[in-house]
Amino acid sequence: MRFEPFGKPVSKVEPSDLVRLRGVAEGWHVEYKREVGSALDVAKSIGAFANHYGGIVVYGVEEERPARTAGAFVGVPSADLTALSDRIRDAARQSLSPVPAFDLKVLSGPEPSVGLADDRSIIVVEVPEGMNPPYVHRSGRIYRRVAFGSDPKEETDRAVLDLLWAKGRDAQKRFRSVLSTDPEFSKGESKSPFLQLFFFSDPLGQRSPRTPLSFNDFFAIMADQGSGYASFGCDNVFTSADGFVARQVADNKPANMVLTWEYSHTGTSIITLPLRTDVHRHDRYLHVGEILRGVSAADFTDWVDVNALLLVLVGLVKKQWRIGTQSGADERLLVKGRLHNVWRLKPYVDMASYVRFVNEFGYPVIQRSEILVPPGLSTSQLIEVPTKPSEANMTDETPELDAAFPIFSWLIEAFGIPYNVLFDHAQELVEAMTRSPGVKIGVTSPTNTSV
């Protein structure tokens, strides 16, 4: 259980709550610092908590001896907050490997109850117990908290170090098991192409969402059709053993594997999308005749329609950001893709640049049935997309489009299309996406899928 010296999550702490620290001694879970020290000292403190039980580092506080509780709240200069906050974040990123999770909370004066002046602030850094230890300091040492010591101590006990390594391996193993979980397809779906997307804010589970998402919250997000060209809603929502499920049944058979969003209370989302294989059926496309000329009717289903995929990704990112905002999850969004049953398929994009590519190099033909995008099962092999915009900009679809581009670029490379073929013609790409049928409600089940 997380230690909460304020009696509430640090994210909800107000300056008036600082007075509680007068009764909290420095030790396993708390470290007081008068000022923000060097990057190496900051990294030592953060790494030590991540390697042990987690805790908080409070900058701007002098210890009261001999009790070791918070004494004078001298604070740090409020005018320097940006530089000091950057120093803390950069210290963790540049001086610890791997980089642990942590949150930073600024509490600014004046606060008469603790004597904090109006031009001074307290910085609280909350570090959860790390799930991928050991967190190795740039000096090559591994630090952890020890009882009532004011400073972290270098760990030299081989048994303790072995336990830290084992804990990190177990966390990575759990992560890999998530990516390796196959959707359960019916016999009729066993050869139909699907895309799985894994959305993580915290892939190793170092911290759970600050505000558990309720069923009604999840339903409201999933059912909302929203507005704009990349909106979609789900009309079938229910609970699961570890979270919630939303499906887009619409006019499809309810028993089919339709667009399915599985949300875990850990904050992870797994979305399964059926991919269209009925390119030849849509007369809105401008270039389909040029691409399919000479293709026999038997070969029509060997094509996968990529046209709607970018806009579908925009809609998915938009909903994931709403989930993150509602649950207080980390603002980072890390993504992994997994393609199923795509062997020997050829992608179709309704763009003149794609037609030119095919005329020069021939049709791309996918060579594997299962593809991880990007390749690999490590947490370092995830797509990191831009953080969600401020609430004031949530109605603007440009941030979601910018976030979807990195995911889409990895996917089209996996489909066999070089990045520049599409992205050197970005406006034509977006226009091709909007011509795809069914974009308003997302992707429907493929025509050759049946139970």
C-alpha positions in Angstrom: 0.0 0.0 0.0 1.3 3.5 -0.9 2.5 5.6 2.1 0.6 8.9 2.2 2.0 11.2 4.8 -0.6 13.9 3.9 -3.5 11.5 4.3 -4.3 11.9 0.6 -2.6 11.5 -2.8 0.2 14.0 -3.4 -1.7 15.2 -6.5 -4.5 16.5 -4.3 -2.3 18.1 -1.6 -2.7 21.8 -0.9 -0.2 24.2 0.8 -2.3 24.0 4.0 -1.6 20.3 4.2 2.1 20.9 4.7 1.6 21.3 8.4 1.1 17.5 8.6 4.8 17.0 7.9 5.6 18.5 11.4 4.6 15.1 12.7 6.3 12.9 10.0 9.9 11.8 10.6 12.4 11.4 7.8 13.1 7.7 7.1 12.0 4.9 4.9 9.4 6.9 3.0 10.3 10.6 3.5 13.4 12.7 2.8 13.7 16.4 3.5 16.0 18.7 1.6 16.5 22.5 2.2 17.3 23.0 -1.5 17.4 21.2 -4.8 20.9 19.9 -5.0 23.0 18.8 -8.0 21.5 16.5 -10.6 23.5 13.6 -9.2 22.1 14.1 -5.7 18.5 14.5 -7.0 18.9 11.2 -9.0 20.3 9.5 -5.9 17.2 10.4 -3.9 14.7 9.4 -6.6 16.5 6.2 -7.5 16.7 5.2 -3.8 13.0 5.4 -3.3 12.3 3.6 -6.6 14.6 0.8 -5.5 12.9 0.4 -2.2 9.3 1.0 -1.0 8.7 4.4 -2.7 8.2 7.7 -0.9 8.5 11.5 -1.2 11.4 13.9 -1.4 10.4 17.4 0.0 12.5 20.3 -1.2 12.5 23.5 0.7 12.2 22.0 4.2 14.8 21.9 7.1 14.7 19.0 9.5 13.8 19.5 13.1 16.4 17.8 15.2 16.5 15.3 17.0 12.9 14.3 15.9 13.9 14.5 12.2 10.4 15.9 11.4 9.8 18.9 9.2 11.0 22.0 10.9 11.4 25.3 9.0 9.6 25.6 5.7 12.1 27.9 4.1 11.0 27.0 0.6 12.8 27.5 -2.7 12.5 30.7 -4.8 9.2 30.7 -6.6 10.9 32.6 -9.4 13.2 29.6 -10.0 10.5 26.9 -10.1 10.7 26.2 -13.8 14.5 25.8 -13.7 14.4 23.7 -10.6 11.5 21.4 -11.8 13.5 20.9 -15.1 16.6 20.0 -13.1 14.7 17.3 -11.2 13.1 15.8 -14.3 16.4 16.0 -16.3 18.3 14.4 -13.4 16.0 11.3 -13.4 16.1 11.0 -17.2 19.9 11.5 -17.6 21.3 10.0 -14.4 19.2 6.9 -13.8 18.8 3.8 -15.9 16.0 2.8 -16.4 14.1 6.0 -15.7 11.7 5.5 -12.8 8.2 7.0 -12.6 7.6 10.0 -10.3 5.3 12.9 -9.9 6.2 16.5 -9.0 3.9 18.8 -7.1 4.6 22.5 -6.4 3.0 24.1 -3.3 3.5 27.9 -3.3 3.3 30.4 -0.5 2.1 32.3 1.3 1.0 29.6 3.8 0.9 31.1 7.3 0.3 27.7 9.0 3.9 26.7 8.3 5.5 30.1 7.8 6.0 29.7 4.0 6.7 33.2 2.5 4.7 34.5 -0.5 7.7 34.3 -2.8 8.8 30.8 -1.8 7.5 27.3 -2.7 7.8 23.7 -1.6 8.5 21.0 -4.2 7.2 17.5 -3.4 8.5 14.7 -5.6 6.5 11.5 -5.2 8.3 8.3 -6.2 6.3 5.1 -6.3 8.0 1.7 -5.7 9.7 0.9 -8.9 8.6 -2.2 -10.9 11.7 -2.4 -13.1 14.6 -2.3 -10.6 17.4 -1.9 -10.0 17.5 1.8 -11.0 21.2 2.4 -11.5 22.8 5.7 -10.8 25.1 7.3 -13.3 28.0 6.7 -10.9 27.3 2.9 -11.4 26.0 2.6 -7.9 22.6 1.3 -6.8 21.0 3.3 -3.9 18.1 2.6 -1.6 16.6 4.1 1.6 17.8 2.7 4.9 15.7 3.2 8.1 16.1 6.7 9.5 19.2 7.7 7.4 18.9 11.2 5.9 20.7 10.1 2.8 20.3 7.1 0.5 22.9 4.3 1.0 24.7 2.3 -1.7 23.4 -1.2 -1.8 26.1 -3.9 -1.7 24.3 -6.9 -0.3 24.3 -9.5 -3.1 21.0 -11.1 -2.0 19.2 -7.7 -2.0 20.6 -6.9 -5.5 19.5 -10.3 -6.8 16.0 -9.6 -5.5 15.9 -6.2 -7.3 17.0 -7.8 -10.6 14.4 -10.6 -10.2 11.7 -8.0 -9.5 12.6 -6.1 -12.7 12.6 -9.3 -14.8 9.1 -10.3 -13.4 7.7 -6.9 -14.3 9.0 -7.2 -17.9 7.6 -10.7 -18.1 4.2 -9.4 -17.1 4.4 -6.7 -19.7 5.4 -9.2 -22.4 2.5 -11.5 -21.5 0.1 -8.6 -22.1 1.5 -8.1 -25.6 1.4 -11.9 -26.3 -2.2 -12.4 -25.4 -4.1 -13.5 -28.6 -7.6 -12.4 -29.2 -10.0 -15.3 -29.2 -11.2 -15.5 -32.8 -14.1 -17.8 -34.0 -13.4 -20.4 -36.6 -14.9 -18.0 -39.3 -12.6 -15.2 -38.1 -9.4 -17.3 -38.0 -8.2 -16.0 -41.3 -9.6 -12.5 -41.2 -7.1 -9.6 -40.7 -7.2 -7.7 -37.4 -5.1 -5.0 -35.7 -4.6 -4.9 -32.0 -3.5 -1.7 -30.3 -2.1 -1.5 -26.8 -2.3 1.8 -25.1 -0.2 2.3 -22.0 0.5 5.2 -19.7 2.4 3.1 -17.2 3.4 -0.2 -19.0 5.1 -1.8 -15.9 2.3 -0.9 -13.5 4.4 1.3 -11.2 1.3 3.3 -10.2 -2.4 2.8 -10.6 -4.7 5.6 -11.9 -5.2 8.2 -9.2 -9.0 8.2 -9.6 -10.4 4.7 -10.5 -12.6 5.0 -13.5 -16.2 4.0 -12.8 -18.4 2.1 -15.2 -20.6 5.2 -15.8 -17.4 7.2 -16.6 -16.3 4.6 -19.1 -19.7 4.2 -20.7 -20.0 8.0 -21.1 -16.6 8.2 -22.9 -17.2 5.1 -25.1 -20.8 5.9 -26.1 -20.1 9.5 -26.9 -20.2 9.9 -30.7 -18.4 13.2 -30.3 -17.9 15.5 -33.3 -15.5 15.9 -36.2 -14.4 13.6 -38.9 -12.7 11.1 -36.6 -15.4 10.4 -34.1 -17.0 7.1 -33.2 -19.1 5.6 -30.5 -19.6 2.2 -29.0 -23.1 0.9 -28.4 -22.3 -2.3 -26.3 -20.6 -1.7 -22.9 -20.2 -4.1 -20.0 -17.8 -5.1 -17.2 -15.0 -7.7 -17.2 -13.0 -9.4 -14.5 -10.4 -6.6 -14.4 -12.1 -3.6 -16.0 -14.6 -2.8 -18.7 -15.3 -3.7 -22.3 -16.9 -1.5 -25.1 -17.8 -2.8 -28.5 -19.1 -1.2 -31.7 -21.9 -3.6 -32.8 -23.9 -1.1 -35.0 -25.2 -3.1 -38.0 -22.7 -6.0 -37.5 -23.5 -9.4 -36.0 -23.2 -9.0 -32.2 -21.3 -12.3 -31.9 -18.6 -11.2 -34.4 -15.2 -9.7 -33.3 -16.2 -6.1 -34.0 -14.2 -3.1 -32.8 -13.6 -4.0 -29.2 -12.0 -1.8 -26.5 -10.9 -3.7 -23.3 -9.9 -1.4 -20.5 -8.1 -2.6 -17.4 -8.2 -0.9 -14.0 -4.4 -0.6 -14.3 -5.0 2.0 -17.0 -4.1 -0.1 -20.0 -6.4 -0.3 -23.0 -6.3 -3.1 -25.6 -8.3 -2.3 -28.8 -9.0 -4.9 -31.4 -10.0 -3.6 -34.9 -11.1 -5.7 -37.8 -9.5 -4.5 -41.0 -11.5 -4.0 -44.2 -10.8 -6.3 -47.2 -13.6 -5.0 -49.5 -11.7 -2.3 -51.3 -13.4 -3.1 -54.6 -16.9 -2.3 -53.2 -16.4 1.4 -52.7 -17.0 3.9 -55.5 -15.8 6.9 -53.5 -12.2 6.0 -54.1 -10.5 7.8 -56.9 -7.7 5.4 -57.8 -9.1 2.0 -57.0 -9.6 1.2 -60.8 -5.9 1.9 -61.5 -4.8 -0.4 -58.6 -7.2 -3.2 -59.2 -7.0 -3.3 -63.0 -6.4 -6.8 -64.1 -7.1 -8.3 -60.6 -9.4 -11.2 -60.7 -12.5 -11.4 -58.5 -10.9 -14.1 -56.5 -8.1 -11.8 -55.5 -10.3 -8.9 -54.3 -10.1 -10.1 -50.7 -6.3 -10.2 -50.7 -6.3 -6.4 -50.2 -6.5 -4.6 -46.9 -8.1 -1.1 -46.9 -5.7 1.2 -45.1 -7.6 4.4 -46.0 -9.7 4.8 -42.8 -6.9 3.7 -40.5 -5.4 7.1 -39.7 -8.7 8.7 -38.8 -9.6 5.7 -36.7 -6.4 6.1 -34.8 -7.3 9.8 -34.3 -10.6 8.8 -32.8 -9.0 6.1 -30.5 -6.3 8.6 -29.2 -9.1 11.1 -28.5 -10.9 8.6 -26.3 -7.8 7.4 -24.6 -6.9 10.9 -23.6 -10.4 11.3 -22.2 -9.8 8.2 -20.1 -6.5 9.5 -18.9 -8.0 12.9 -17.9 -10.9 11.2 -16.1 -8.7 8.7 -14.2 -5.7 11.0 -13.5 -3.3 8.6 -15.3 0.1 9.7 -16.5 0.0 12.0 -19.4 2.4 9.9 -21.4 0.8 7.6 -24.0 2.9 4.6 -25.1 1.5 2.4 -27.9 2.2 -1.0 -29.4 0.5 -2.5 -32.4 0.0 -6.1 -33.4 -1.3 -7.3 -36.8 -3.0 -10.6 -37.0 -3.8 -12.8 -40.1 -2.2 -10.4 -42.6 0.0 -12.9 -44.5 0.0 -12.2 -48.3 -2.3 -9.2 -48.0 -1.7 -6.1 -50.2 -2.4 -2.7 -48.7 -4.6 -0.1 -50.6 -4.3 3.6 -50.1 -6.4 5.9 -52.3 -3.6 8.3 -53.3 -1.9 9.1 -56.6 1.5 8.9 -54.9 0.7 5.3 -53.9 -0.3 4.4 -57.5 3.0 5.8 -58.7 4.8 3.7 -56.1 3.0 0.5 -57.2 3.7 1.2 -60.9 7.4 1.6 -60.2 8.0 -1.1 -57.6 5.0 -3.4 -57.7 2.4 -4.2 -55.0 3.7 -4.6 -51.4 2.8 -8.0 -50.2 2.9 -8.7 -46.4 5.2 -11.6 -45.7 4.2 -12.6 -42.2 0.8 -13.5 -40.6 1.6 -11.9 -37.2 3.6 -8.6 -36.9 4.5 -6.6 -33.8 4.8 -2.8 -34.5 7.4 -1.8 -33.5 9.2 -5.1 -33.3 10.2 -6.4 -29.9 8.7 -7.1 -26.5 10.6 -4.7 -24.4 9.1 -1.5 -22.8 11.8 0.4 -24.7 10.2 -0.7 -28.0 7.0 1.3 -27.7 5.7 4.2 -29.7 5.6 7.4 -27.6 3.1 9.9 -28.9 2.8 13.5 -27.8 1.1 14.2 -24.5 -2.6 15.2 -24.5 -3.4 18.9 -25.0 -4.8 21.2 -22.4 -8.6 21.0 -21.8 -8.9 24.3 -23.7 -7.6 22.6 -26.9 -9.5 19.3 -26.6 -12.0 20.4 -29.3 -9.2 20.9 -31.8 -8.4 17.7 -33.7 -4.9 18.8 -34.7 -3.2 17.4 -31.5 -4.9 14.1 -32.0 -3.9 13.9 -35.6 -0.3 14.8 -34.6 -0.5 12.0 -32.0 -1.9 9.4 -34.5 0.9 10.1 -37.1 3.7 8.2 -35.3 1.4 5.2 -34.8 0.2 5.2 -38.4 3.7 5.7 -39.8 4.9 2.5 -38.0 1.9 0.6 -39.3 2.2 1.6 -42.9 5.8 0.5 -42.9 4.7 -2.9 -41.6 2.2 -3.0 -44.4 5.1 -2.5 -46.9 4.6 1.2 -47.8 7.7 3.5 -47.3 7.0 6.4 -45.1 7.7 9.1 -47.7 5.2 7.7 -50.2 2.3 8.9 -48.0 3.7 11.5 -45.7 5.4 13.6 -48.4 1.8 14.2 -49.5 0.1 14.8 -46.2 -2.9 16.7 -47.4 -3.6 14.1 -50.1 -3.3 11.5 -47.3 -5.9 13.1 -45.1 -8.3 13.5 -48.1 -7.9 9.8 -48.9 -8.8 9.0 -45.3 -12.0 11.1 -45.4 -13.2 9.3 -48.5 -13.3 6.0 -46.7 -16.8 4.7 -46.0 -17.8 4.3 -42.4 -15.2 6.7 -40.9 -17.8 8.5 -38.8 -18.3 5.4 -36.6 -14.9 3.8 -37.1 -14.2 0.4 -38.5 -16.8 -2.3 -39.1 -16.2 -6.0 -39.3 -14.7 -7.5 -42.5 -17.1 -8.9 -45.1 -15.5 -12.4 -44.8 -15.9 -12.6 -41.1 -18.6 -14.9 -39.7 -19.1 -17.0 -36.6 
